[in-house]
């Protein structure tokens, strides 16, 4: 069975659909296929090929992102601070110090100016909190009904102040897998905020800038002992660890009992038949660190309020390569694979 899975994974990516679907934007298998078969195929170059959160070159890191979350305002945040934090976090996952952002707005005709002010005020506050400047941008207005209110696209530039090379391909057997806090809060919060389900929960999005947290981690562990950092956005922690397993050719073995999930998130997921491992976060990161540095990494993360719930959730093994295994609470083991799509579209 494992050999068959590996053969399938080695096949060249191929988009079989004639039209793009929501699954193609969900962060799972369909997204990976679309990116590799269409965008990577046409744009292929050494900086793009690793498909990391950003490109690192000439002492700089560059990233870009688009935000189409619905609703625009939700407990704990809105599309504005989500846009800033998401871009800052992608730079931080490269090991960079975020410096400057751009922001482009696509605004729908009839969108309330008061809501636009609310979004931009939120972005300004998030930029101050992260220590970055929004230095350029663009604005387009489209016809009523063509943009669902407001979309935001951002780009970010950071400086590589530390001699680090973080990569999903750098994990080694014996490394520890750490998550910086409870998972799934953003995705569940946005889902409930849509009002389509008769659910109530005392939850707020975890959206937050992680650059300060990554600075603490990198300083505490020393050069070369942090292998990889990824923020667990679309597709959640499960997608991140699958990307690491595939890129590094290793196995990731997770401990279900060690994965922090708040009761409200777990309860909502159980009601809806969701696995918290696949639910998006916007203020949580997955770190792969040298196993001997795990205690120092945990101490550094827990010294910051954003990392107070950090936990070691698994280890890197050498077999079976390219797969993620979960040791369940019942004593069994199951494969954690990439989903084709995502049951919670438009959460960022």
C-alpha positions in Angstrom: 0.0 0.0 0.0 2.8 2.5 0.9 4.6 1.7 -2.3 1.4 2.4 -4.3 1.0 5.8 -2.5 4.6 6.7 -3.3 4.2 5.8 -6.9 1.1 8.0 -7.2 2.9 10.9 -5.5 5.8 10.7 -7.9 3.6 11.2 -11.0 3.9 14.6 -12.7 1.2 17.0 -11.5 -1.8 17.2 -14.0 -4.9 19.2 -13.7 -7.8 17.0 -14.9 -10.6 19.5 -14.5 -11.6 21.8 -17.4 -12.4 24.6 -15.0 -11.1 25.9 -11.7 -13.1 24.9 -8.6 -13.1 26.0 -5.0 -11.0 23.0 -4.1 -8.1 24.5 -6.2 -7.9 27.4 -3.7 -8.2 25.4 -0.5 -4.5 24.5 0.1 -4.9 20.7 -0.3 -4.1 18.3 -3.1 -6.0 20.2 -5.7 -4.1 23.4 -4.9 -0.8 21.7 -5.0 -1.7 20.2 -8.4 -2.8 23.5 -9.8 0.3 25.3 -8.6 2.7 22.7 -9.9 1.0 21.9 -13.2 0.1 25.4 -14.2 2.1 28.1 -12.4 5.3 26.3 -11.6 5.3 24.8 -15.1 5.3 28.2 -16.7 7.2 30.2 -14.2 9.8 27.7 -13.2 13.1 29.1 -11.8 15.4 28.2 -8.9 13.8 30.7 -6.5 10.3 29.5 -7.2 10.9 25.8 -7.3 11.1 25.2 -3.5 7.5 26.6 -3.2 8.3 28.1 0.2 6.3 30.9 1.9 8.6 33.4 0.2 11.6 33.8 -1.9 15.0 34.6 -0.4 17.7 36.3 -2.4 20.4 39.0 -2.0 19.8 39.2 1.7 16.1 39.9 1.3 12.9 37.9 1.5 9.9 38.6 -0.7 6.3 37.3 -0.4 2.9 38.1 -1.7 -0.7 37.1 -0.7 -4.3 37.8 -1.5 -7.2 37.9 1.0 -10.8 37.1 0.2 -12.2 36.1 3.6 -15.9 36.2 4.2 -17.3 37.7 6.3 -14.9 40.7 6.2 -15.3 41.2 10.0 -15.3 38.4 12.5 -14.5 37.9 16.2 -10.9 38.7 16.8 -10.1 40.4 13.6 -11.1 41.4 10.0 -9.7 41.2 6.5 -7.4 44.2 7.3 -5.3 42.8 10.1 -5.5 39.4 8.5 -3.8 40.8 5.4 -1.0 42.4 7.4 -0.5 39.5 9.7 -0.5 36.9 6.9 2.1 38.7 5.0 4.3 39.4 8.0 4.1 35.8 9.0 5.1 34.5 5.6 8.3 36.6 5.8 8.9 35.5 9.4 8.6 31.8 8.3 11.6 32.5 5.9 13.6 33.7 8.9 13.4 37.3 7.7 12.7 40.5 9.7 9.6 42.0 8.0 10.2 45.6 6.9 7.8 46.9 4.3 4.4 46.0 2.8 2.4 47.0 -0.2 -1.4 46.8 -0.3 -3.8 46.7 -3.3 -7.5 47.0 -2.8 -10.3 45.7 -5.1 -13.4 47.5 -3.8 -16.9 46.8 -4.9 -19.2 49.7 -6.0 -21.5 50.5 -3.1 -19.1 49.3 -0.4 -19.6 51.6 2.7 -16.7 54.1 3.2 -17.1 53.6 6.9 -16.2 49.9 6.5 -13.3 50.8 4.3 -12.0 53.1 7.0 -12.5 50.3 9.5 -10.4 47.9 7.4 -7.6 50.4 6.8 -7.5 51.4 10.5 -7.2 47.7 11.4 -4.3 47.3 8.9 -2.5 50.4 10.3 -2.8 49.0 13.9 -1.6 45.6 12.8 1.4 47.1 10.9 2.4 49.1 14.0 2.1 46.0 16.2 4.4 44.1 13.8 6.8 46.9 13.3 6.3 47.3 9.5 5.4 50.1 7.2 2.8 50.0 4.4 4.7 52.0 1.8 2.8 51.7 -1.5 -0.4 50.3 -3.0 -3.2 50.5 -5.5 -6.9 50.8 -5.6 -9.5 49.5 -8.1 -13.3 49.7 -8.0 -15.4 47.2 -9.8 -19.1 46.9 -10.5 -21.6 46.0 -7.8 -21.7 42.3 -7.2 -18.2 41.7 -8.6 -16.0 41.7 -5.5 -18.0 40.6 -2.5 -17.3 43.9 -0.8 -13.5 44.1 -0.7 -10.5 42.0 -1.6 -6.9 42.9 -0.5 -3.6 41.8 -2.1 -0.4 42.4 -0.2 3.3 42.0 -0.8 6.1 42.1 1.8 9.8 42.6 1.9 12.0 41.6 4.8 15.7 41.5 5.5 17.7 38.4 6.3 19.4 39.6 9.5 20.4 36.1 10.6 22.4 33.5 8.6 19.6 31.0 8.4 18.3 28.9 5.5 14.9 27.5 6.5 13.3 25.0 4.2 10.6 22.3 4.2 13.3 20.1 2.7 15.6 20.4 5.7 13.9 18.1 8.2 16.0 15.2 9.5 15.2 12.0 11.5 15.3 12.8 15.2 14.0 16.4 14.8 11.1 17.6 16.9 7.8 19.0 15.5 6.4 21.9 17.5 3.2 23.9 17.2 3.2 27.3 18.8 -0.3 27.1 20.3 -3.9 25.6 20.1 -4.9 25.0 16.5 -8.0 25.6 14.4 -9.3 28.7 16.1 -9.4 31.0 13.0 -11.1 28.6 10.7 -13.9 27.7 13.2 -14.4 31.3 14.2 -14.9 32.4 10.6 -17.2 29.5 9.9 -19.4 30.3 12.8 -19.3 34.1 12.0 -20.9 33.3 8.6 -24.2 32.5 10.4 -25.0 29.6 8.1 -24.9 27.1 11.0 -26.8 27.1 14.2 -23.7 27.2 16.3 -22.4 29.5 19.0 -19.0 29.4 20.7 -16.8 31.6 22.8 -14.1 31.8 20.2 -12.0 34.5 18.4 -9.6 34.2 15.5 -6.0 33.7 16.5 -4.7 36.2 13.8 -1.5 37.7 15.1 2.0 38.7 13.8 4.6 35.9 14.5 7.8 37.8 13.7 8.6 38.5 17.4 8.0 34.8 18.2 10.2 33.6 15.5 13.0 36.0 16.6 12.9 34.4 20.1 13.0 30.9 18.7 15.9 31.5 16.3 17.9 33.3 19.0 17.3 30.5 21.6 18.1 27.6 19.3 21.2 28.9 17.6 22.4 28.6 14.0 21.2 25.6 12.0 19.1 24.0 14.7 15.8 25.4 13.4 15.1 23.5 10.2 11.8 24.8 9.0 9.1 27.2 10.0 5.6 27.3 8.5 2.4 29.1 9.5 -0.5 26.7 9.5 -3.0 28.6 7.3 -5.1 27.0 4.5 -5.2 23.2 5.1 -4.0 23.6 8.7 -1.2 21.7 10.5 -1.9 18.5 8.5 -1.0 20.2 5.2 2.1 21.8 6.6 3.5 18.5 7.9 2.7 16.7 4.7 4.6 19.3 2.8 7.6 18.9 5.1 7.4 15.1 4.8 7.3 15.2 1.1 10.0 17.8 0.6 12.4 16.2 3.0 11.7 12.5 2.2 11.0 11.7 5.8 8.2 10.5 8.0 6.4 12.8 10.4 4.9 10.9 13.4 2.4 13.0 15.3 1.0 12.2 18.8 -2.8 13.0 18.8 -2.8 13.5 22.6 0.0 16.1 22.4 -1.8 18.4 19.8 -3.3 21.4 21.6 -7.0 22.0 20.6 -9.4 24.2 22.7 -12.6 22.4 23.8 -14.8 24.8 21.8 -12.8 24.1 18.6 -12.9 20.4 19.2 -16.6 20.4 19.9 -17.5 22.4 16.8 -15.3 20.1 14.7 -16.9 17.0 16.1 -20.4 18.4 15.3 -19.4 19.2 11.7 -17.3 16.1 11.1 -14.1 18.1 10.7 -10.6 17.2 11.9 -8.9 20.1 13.7 -5.6 19.2 12.0 -7.0 20.5 8.7 -8.6 23.7 10.1 -6.8 26.9 9.4 -4.9 29.1 11.9 -3.7 32.6 11.3 -1.5 33.1 14.4 0.1 29.6 14.8 3.3 28.2 13.4 4.8 24.8 13.0 8.5 24.5 13.7 10.8 21.6 13.0 13.9 21.9 15.2 16.9 19.7 16.1 15.6 17.2 18.7 18.3 18.3 21.1 17.1 21.9 20.9 13.4 21.0 21.6 13.5 22.1 25.2 15.1 25.4 24.4 12.7 26.0 21.6 9.7 25.3 23.8 11.0 27.6 26.5 11.6 30.4 24.0 8.1 30.1 22.6 6.4 29.9 25.9 8.1 33.0 27.1 6.0 35.0 24.6 2.2 35.3 25.1 1.6 34.2 21.5 3.5 31.0 22.2 2.3 30.2 25.7 0.5 27.1 24.5 3.4 25.7 22.5 3.8 21.9 22.5 5.9 19.2 20.9 3.4 17.3 18.8 5.6 14.8 17.1 9.0 13.7 15.7 10.7 13.2 12.4 11.4 9.6 11.5 13.1 8.0 8.5 10.3 5.6 7.5 7.9 5.5 5.8 9.4 8.4 3.8 7.0 11.1 2.6 4.1 10.1 4.9 2.6 11.6 8.0 1.4 9.2 10.7 -0.8 9.9 13.7 -0.6 7.9 16.9 -4.2 8.1 18.0 -5.7 8.4 21.5 -7.0 4.9 21.1 -3.5 3.4 20.6 -3.7 2.9 16.9 -1.9 4.6 14.0 -3.4 6.2 10.9 -2.1 8.1 7.8 -2.8 11.8 7.8 -2.9 12.7 4.1 -3.5 15.9 2.2 -7.2 16.6 1.6 -8.2 17.2 -2.0 -10.0 20.5 -1.1 -11.1 22.2 2.1 -14.5 22.1 3.8 -14.0 25.7 4.9 -13.3 27.8 1.8 -12.5 31.6 1.9 -11.2 31.7 5.5 -8.3 34.0 4.5 
